[in-house]
């Protein structure tokens, strides 16, 4: 979906509150590395360091136990314990049950039939969504017009919202320096696929009052129950629900973070260097590693008040992957999420399934 559409929702000055009326445009949060290294260091410190005069505080200490230029130290293979863990050179096989879940689309869709692109879109956005969108936009417009008259304003219908969405798609496909150029009188710039469908004034009028949620039900920022994405929550929850329902996942599931490019005003905007889109909205997601289809996802809205005793990576994998546990899926994730505790918990989940 064209990001211009979301920007219309996010960038209105009264849609996201911030302290003293200021937005934090330059908030940059760079992810920390996995805590697996710290766990290994702690285990080595207890198993080796406590029995010798060696001090272990980092990977460098492990690699240079016999001198700065020495080769890595390899203790004589033998079982050792630390806390509740028992380490051994003997690898015990884990019996992975075969994956037998039903997979693929829930709907019987014939790709050779006369399905239009809108038919596929309607699988995710049914007619009820467009009606609710129009109702919320009209309700917000009535409230604003009560405060200040707007003679150009006309009620919005569900068909109007579909056209508005279509135009935003076109903004992403056919990019121009400014959106007004789509309605330019210069035939070299004008885009008939947009200008012949809706007038510029009508488009701007809908954009001015665009709303998906009831403002009266907003919980102020800083209070219990505040939802950082409540302005787009109806759309987000609907897409999430339909994404889960329409396609049953294959055996392999990749759990990772994704960035939605966004440079507007947003207090939970993130910056992660070396990403194709380093600045924007971070999303935790469980996706098909082959097609890229998102089965489950969650917007990262900043530091959570939820206690994560096993770390953020553990929390993300067990939360985003929760619908797919106990079904013998194979989870794939990088070192940010990896930890010994996570491996243990996933393994125990497999064992518990057998009982």
Residue pairs with C-beta under 8 A, 6 or more apart in sequence:
1 165
1 168
1 169
1 172
2 168
2 169
2 170
2 171
2 172
2 173
3 172
3 260
3 261
3 262
4 168
4 171
4 172
4 179
5 165
5 168
6 232
6 260
6 262
7 262
7 264
8 168
8 207
8 210
9 15
9 210
9 212
9 231
9 232
10 16
10 231
10 232
10 262
10 264
10 265
10 266
11 264
11 265
12 210
15 231
16 23
16 221
16 228
16 231
16 265
16 266
16 267
17 220
17 221
18 24
18 221
18 267
23 265
23 266
23 267
24 267
24 269
25 265
25 269
27 267
27 268
27 269
27 270
27 271
28 270
28 271
29 270
29 271
29 272
30 271
30 272
30 273
31 257
31 272
31 336
32 336
33 335
33 336
34 313
34 335
34 336
34 337
34 338
34 339
35 311
35 313
35 339
36 335
36 338
36 339
36 340
37 59
39 339
39 340
39 341
40 340
41 56
41 57
41 58
41 59
41 62
42 82
43 82
43 83
43 85
43 87
44 56
44 62
45 56
45 57
46 82
46 83
47 80
47 81
47 82
47 87
48 54
48 56
48 75
49 55
49 56
54 61
54 65
55 61
56 62
56 65
62 72
62 73
63 70
63 72
63 73
64 70
65 73
66 73
77 89
78 89
79 86
79 87
79 88
79 89
79 90
80 86
80 87
80 88
81 87
85 340
94 347
94 350
96 328
96 350
97 328
97 350
97 353
97 354
98 328
99 251
99 327
99 328
99 329
99 330
100 328
101 248
101 249
101 251
101 327
101 328
101 329
102 248
103 248
103 249
103 250
103 251
104 247
104 248
105 246
105 247
105 248
106 245
106 246
106 247
106 248
107 123
107 246
109 115
123 242
123 246
124 238
124 239
124 242
124 243
124 246
125 238
125 239
125 242
127 158
129 234
129 235
129 238
130 158
130 159
130 161
130 162
131 158
132 212
132 234
133 158
133 161
133 212
134 156
134 157
134 158
134 160
134 161
136 211
136 212
136 213
136 214
137 156
137 161
137 206
137 209
137 210
137 211
138 155
138 156
138 209
139 211
139 214
140 209
140 211
140 215
141 150
141 153
141 155
141 156
141 208
141 209
143 215
144 150
144 209
145 153
152 201
152 205
153 205
153 209
154 202
154 205
156 206
156 209
160 202
160 206
161 206
163 197
163 198
164 198
164 203
164 206
164 207
164 210
166 197
167 182
167 194
167 197
167 198
167 203
170 182
170 191
170 193
170 194
171 179
171 182
174 182
174 191
174 193
176 182
176 189
176 191
180 200
181 189
181 190
181 191
182 190
182 191
182 194
182 195
182 200
183 190
183 194
183 195
183 199
183 200
184 190
211 231
212 231
212 232
212 233
212 234
212 235
213 230
213 231
213 232
213 233
213 234
218 230
219 225
219 226
219 227
219 230
220 226
221 228
227 233
228 267
228 268
228 299
228 301
228 302
229 236
229 299
229 301
236 299
240 296
240 297
243 293
243 294
243 295
243 296
243 297
244 295
244 296
244 323
247 293
247 295
249 286
249 288
249 295
249 324
249 329
250 288
250 290
251 328
251 329
251 330
252 288
252 289
252 290
252 329
252 330
252 332
253 286
253 287
253 288
253 289
253 295
253 321
253 324
253 329
253 330
253 331
253 332
254 286
254 287
254 288
254 289
254 331
254 332
254 333
255 284
255 285
255 286
255 287
255 316
255 317
255 320
255 321
255 331
255 332
255 333
255 337
256 284
256 285
256 287
256 333
256 334
257 272
257 282
257 283
257 284
257 285
257 300
257 336
258 282
258 283
258 285
258 297
259 270
259 272
259 275
259 276
259 277
259 278
259 279
259 280
259 281
259 282
259 283
260 277
260 280
260 281
260 282
260 283
261 277
261 279
261 280
262 269
262 279
262 280
262 281
263 279
263 280
266 281
267 302
268 281
268 299
268 300
268 301
268 302
269 279
269 280
269 281
270 279
270 280
270 281
270 282
270 300
271 278
271 279
272 278
272 282
281 299
281 300
282 299
282 300
283 297
283 298
283 299
283 300
284 297
284 298
284 300
284 316
284 319
284 320
285 294
285 296
285 297
285 298
285 320
286 294
286 295
286 296
286 297
286 320
286 321
286 324
287 293
287 294
287 295
288 295
289 332
295 323
295 324
296 320
296 321
296 323
296 324
297 320
298 319
298 320
306 315
308 314
308 315
310 339
310 341
310 342
310 345
311 339
311 341
313 333
313 336
313 337
313 338
313 339
313 342
314 337
314 339
314 341
314 342
314 345
316 337
317 331
317 333
317 337
317 342
317 346
318 325
318 342
318 345
321 329
321 331
324 331
325 349
326 349
326 353
328 350
328 353
331 346
